């Protein structure tokens, strides 16, 4: 491939990726699976590595999210929120750990589950929640504070005493699998839009406006918000934290009454990291919520600072993505459910098949 061909292909990939980003971040529409999106991004990254002059500052490989939608007021994060770079196999994971170990011998790694939800930034001032914002473009997010106040696992006031004047807490908002299934069943019965996956449902639920809704609609909205959960996984702005490691932060966050994951583990070396990834490759189907991988972070803050970050992601953290599970079954029938509003939702009746720990007999179809 010569440069002109590479440029043409890069422009095509950029246009396709931006369309997918705009649909997901601005309209909560899922036009491609995670695996399909990651494959397109990987193709563009490969082209930019071969032809560095193709890599512009506004390339999807260099950007976080897709800017801030206009439905909500903008909130500027006190400290930037990054995305994560991905690896997809053991060789890539080992290479990443090996590079860190060579530059910083004796490093420990914090491993945690990558919950498939919506990234959120909570700002507490002297222990009181003053704002909650989506990640947005990493610099500016959407103000969803009023909606977040209805999420039961997010404290309005931190437990304990002597809280910092300002601290940003980052985490993921998500639906459990049971709550997601109940939500979609209710949506279908009302003739409303059903969601493609729990992450799409969490985003659509948190990023909705209550103004102008009828009382029954608002009650339904609050009910949906009340079914959301959050797990925190780090911090943003925090002047002079009392700990020196990422794992130490979790102890502080838990003491403040914030919801942390019980599956966080600190390991040594590539073998320790891969043992954790392998352990959850099957165990993930037993979890009550959906994950799509494992996040690995260098544990010590001083090493994190030395490694720094790119315009898009920290160099001290990486996401391992599990391959999407695929199964084959037989289509038995197609039925159409019509809600009270007249909206028709087609369903596939399937020969029962086990997927991601659940037995699936029906699947929502899309007529577009």
Phi, psi and omega in degrees: 000125178272179187296318182298319177295319180297318180296318179297317180292321179297318178297321178296315181294318179299315181297318181292317180295318180295323178296319178294319179296315182298319180295317184285310186282330184261330185238002181057033178255131181258104183261354179205154176286165176303317183296320179293318179296314181299324180294319177296317180296321179295322177298317180293319178299320180296318178297318182291332176288324179285325181230081186304334181292348177280345186275098177268165180296335181261013177295144176303337178286345183250356188254155174251122177065210183217041180077187185248128178291162185266359182293326182245159177292145179283147175230125177273125179290141177295327174227139187301144174259126182259166168268192177229142169284158185242151165232157190232000178207174185294322180299316179294322179294315179298322180295320180294313179296319181299322179296319178294314182297325179293317181281331184222076182304144177083011180293144172256155185234130175270126179248136178212161182284142178267094181290136182272082183222205181250124180292138184222144177243119178257128179251119177248134175241117184053039175086000183249132178292120181248337177199156174223133185219147172289168182292323182061230179268012180095334178257316181233131178241186180262137180282106179243028186304311184297323177291320182297331180296346178264358179274115190299328186279356181259112182288139175283332178226132181288146176288163177083195183225177176055051178280154177294155178300325178214132172213137174256131179245129181250148178190191181240133172262135187205166170258138168295161181298321180294316180292326178295315180296320179294320179298312182294324178296319179292318179301315182294321181294333179269357183077018180266171180297133173264155186262146184290325182200169182300324180295315178299322178293319180296316179296314181295328180284314183287328183261056175231147183263139178271338182297136176085354179278150173290163185302316181295321178294320179293320178297320178296319178298314180295324177297317178295317179298324180292343178271351179287153174234165175220143169234127181272149183221015177165193184224163171250247179291132177193104183286125175055061177297150185278010182231162183245000182228158177295320179296327177296327178300322183298323177296320178293313181299320179295319178297332178280358180088014178273145184283115178249163181276138175281357186260014180281132181221140174258128184231171178244133169069175183296324181294321178295320178296314183290328175301318179296314180300316182294322181300322183266359178300322176259324182297338182299335180285349178265353182286157180275356179223165186269133173236156177237011179169197180230137175259131180243128182231141168297130190283321186280135180293324182295323177291321176303315181296322179292324181286325176070206183208164172268188178291343186247323191212154175290147176278348184264007179218152180211152176248124171269125181260123174292145177294143179295139180279133179234136177225163179240135176215187184246136175279119182266326183193164171234124179240154180240123177261130180248119180281177184294340179272357181094357179288130180261129179238115179278142178233145173264130173265120189246154166295126187309133181217145181271123179224126176051040175085359181236150176271122184253125178241342180224151177217139178287136177254165180232135185260033178221000000 
